[in-house]
Amino acid sequence: MVIKTICILGGTGFVGHSLAARLVSEGYNVVLITRNRERHRDLLVLPTLKIIQANVFSANVLRNVFDDCDAVINLVGILNESGHNGKGFKRAHVELAELVVQACRETGIRHLLHMSALSASENGPSHYLRTKGKAENLVHKSANTHAPDSLAVTSFRPSVIFGPHDSFINRFASLLKLMPGFFPLACSGSRLQPIYVEDVTSIILKCIGNPVAYGKRYNLCGPRAYQLIEILEFINDQMGLQTRIIGLNNRLSWLQAAVLEFAWNKPFSIDNYNSLQVDSVCDAAMPAWFGIEPKYMEEIVPAYLTHDKHEKLSLFRSRARRSG
Ligand SMILES: NC(=O)c1ccc[n+]([C@@H]2O[C@H](COP(=O)([O-])OP(=O)(O)OC[C@H]3O[C@@H](n4cnc5c(N)ncnc54)[C@H](OP(=O)(O)O)[C@@H]3O)[C@@H](O)[C@H]2O)c1
């Protein structure tokens, strides 16, 4: 199957930025659909990339855009919804996946690459994991890997993803900087196996138009699993902070989620708390044919997390004064 032009839904986000740049550098034409073209003008420096501002939930829009494409990558996903009843998750994950599959069929798209999440399951503990699981099953059911000319599907199930513009490490870093000496951490014992964004995009690239990947669901993890509290301590160290991180028990973790659920921008929610009740770690290494030696957080994060030099120096001086 020859793939030249790829449409990415959700291509303006953290993973999308990295993926779009890689696809363009590999010679693909890339079409992104976004709700706000102006906000993502930075991507227009990529020479073979086009950004279309349109509603991804419109069947007509999807058909029109897919008509000129050979493959589709769906990266749309949300970690929190504006409401509280799961409808937002259902719309962004399940309803969109249905529309995408339908439009792929109608326009003869040959390969749909779908971004799910590790531990996604229709029986999962949170709206996030249940809707991700439902969407994943739905796209795979729609595919027929045996019939020539039919739609092939590959899905990716990453643990948490890190990289210079992530909203995981960076968000905790900002919160740690704000806290006055201590940080109450919910679900501190939850286990995660972070994977580097460039490793994720390398894997997606290997799979595009590759029959070996048709019908497959790939769990994606970095080389090491950590408890959430270990990751926070690592960030704390990297930032040169001495914030004390206090792991909350289960009841207090839930209480923190119940309160922050109503804070501006929902920094933590009951749904996030529920997602963290299952570990997000892999039980097997990734396939050797990916040719990936996954990067450790420790190799990548320090370069984007350390304070700038002046900030570091004044922190060092103030500590020296305190201890002197
Ligand atoms: N980052 C992680 O740690 C992680 C871990 C596991 C799985 N994943 C999955 O990987 C995918 C990409 O993650 P990411 O971190 O790159 O996400 P992101 O930075 O939040 O970007 C998600 C993109 O989805 C689009 N989007 C979000 N809500 C939408 C809505 N209601 N309607 C239409 N479009 C919407 C946005 O596009 P516009 O604003 O331009 O319209 C945005 O560019 C997601 O499916 C996510 O669930 C991520």
PDBQT file of the ligand as one rigid body, heavy atoms in Angstrom, charges set to zero:
ROOT
HETATM    1  N1  LIG A 401      -0.063  12.550  26.497  1.00  0.00    +0.000 N 
HETATM    2  C1  LIG A 401      -0.137  11.391  27.158  1.00  0.00    +0.000 C 
HETATM    3  O1  LIG A 401       0.528  11.175  28.198  1.00  0.00    +0.000 OA
HETATM    4  C2  LIG A 401      -1.037  10.288  26.634  1.00  0.00    +0.000 A 
HETATM    5  C3  LIG A 401      -1.022   9.028  27.256  1.00  0.00    +0.000 A 
HETATM    6  C4  LIG A 401      -1.848   8.013  26.770  1.00  0.00    +0.000 A 
HETATM    7  C5  LIG A 401      -2.679   8.273  25.684  1.00  0.00    +0.000 A 
HETATM    8  N2  LIG A 401      -2.671   9.492  25.104  1.00  0.00    +0.000 N 
HETATM    9  C6  LIG A 401      -3.551   9.758  23.960  1.00  0.00    +0.000 C 
HETATM   10  O2  LIG A 401      -2.778  10.256  22.886  1.00  0.00    +0.000 OA
HETATM   11  C7  LIG A 401      -3.555  11.180  22.114  1.00  0.00    +0.000 C 
HETATM   12  C8  LIG A 401      -2.768  12.471  21.947  1.00  0.00    +0.000 C 
HETATM   13  O3  LIG A 401      -2.457  12.976  23.228  1.00  0.00    +0.000 OA
HETATM   14  P1  LIG A 401      -1.848  14.442  23.423  1.00  0.00    +0.000 P 
HETATM   15  O4  LIG A 401      -1.147  14.432  24.723  1.00  0.00    +0.000 OA
HETATM   16  O5  LIG A 401      -1.128  14.858  22.190  1.00  0.00    +0.000 OA
HETATM   17  O6  LIG A 401      -3.184  15.289  23.578  1.00  0.00    +0.000 OA
HETATM   18  P2  LIG A 401      -3.378  16.877  23.473  1.00  0.00    +0.000 P 
HETATM   19  O7  LIG A 401      -2.080  17.581  23.476  1.00  0.00    +0.000 OA
HETATM   20  O8  LIG A 401      -4.369  17.246  24.504  1.00  0.00    +0.000 OA
HETATM   21  O9  LIG A 401      -4.017  17.051  22.028  1.00  0.00    +0.000 OA
HETATM   22  C9  LIG A 401      -5.251  16.466  21.738  1.00  0.00    +0.000 C 
HETATM   23  C10 LIG A 401      -5.783  17.069  20.438  1.00  0.00    +0.000 C 
HETATM   24  O10 LIG A 401      -7.138  16.616  20.308  1.00  0.00    +0.000 OA
HETATM   25  C11 LIG A 401      -7.937  17.674  19.840  1.00  0.00    +0.000 C 
HETATM   26  N3  LIG A 401      -9.149  17.725  20.683  1.00  0.00    +0.000 N 
HETATM   27  C12 LIG A 401      -9.207  17.656  22.030  1.00  0.00    +0.000 A 
HETATM   28  N4  LIG A 401     -10.481  17.729  22.425  1.00  0.00    +0.000 NA
HETATM   29  C13 LIG A 401     -11.228  17.833  21.318  1.00  0.00    +0.000 A 
HETATM   30  C14 LIG A 401     -12.608  17.957  21.085  1.00  0.00    +0.000 A 
HETATM   31  N5  LIG A 401     -13.484  17.994  22.088  1.00  0.00    +0.000 N 
HETATM   32  N6  LIG A 401     -13.033  18.062  19.819  1.00  0.00    +0.000 NA
HETATM   33  C15 LIG A 401     -12.143  18.052  18.793  1.00  0.00    +0.000 A 
HETATM   34  N7  LIG A 401     -10.822  17.948  18.952  1.00  0.00    +0.000 NA
HETATM   35  C16 LIG A 401     -10.378  17.836  20.196  1.00  0.00    +0.000 A 
HETATM   36  C17 LIG A 401      -7.182  18.969  19.980  1.00  0.00    +0.000 C 
HETATM   37  O11 LIG A 401      -7.161  19.582  18.693  1.00  0.00    +0.000 OA
HETATM   38  P3  LIG A 401      -7.608  21.115  18.426  1.00  0.00    +0.000 P 
HETATM   39  O12 LIG A 401      -7.601  21.828  19.736  1.00  0.00    +0.000 OA
HETATM   40  O13 LIG A 401      -6.570  21.638  17.472  1.00  0.00    +0.000 OA
HETATM   41  O14 LIG A 401      -8.937  21.036  17.800  1.00  0.00    +0.000 OA
HETATM   42  C18 LIG A 401      -5.781  18.573  20.414  1.00  0.00    +0.000 C 
HETATM   43  O15 LIG A 401      -4.821  18.977  19.503  1.00  0.00    +0.000 OA
HETATM   44  C19 LIG A 401      -4.883  11.320  22.860  1.00  0.00    +0.000 C 
HETATM   45  O16 LIG A 401      -5.828  10.485  22.276  1.00  0.00    +0.000 OA
HETATM   46  C20 LIG A 401      -4.566  10.846  24.258  1.00  0.00    +0.000 C 
HETATM   47  O17 LIG A 401      -5.703  10.334  24.938  1.00  0.00    +0.000 OA
HETATM   48  C21 LIG A 401      -1.864  10.514  25.542  1.00  0.00    +0.000 A 
ENDROOT
TORSDOF 0
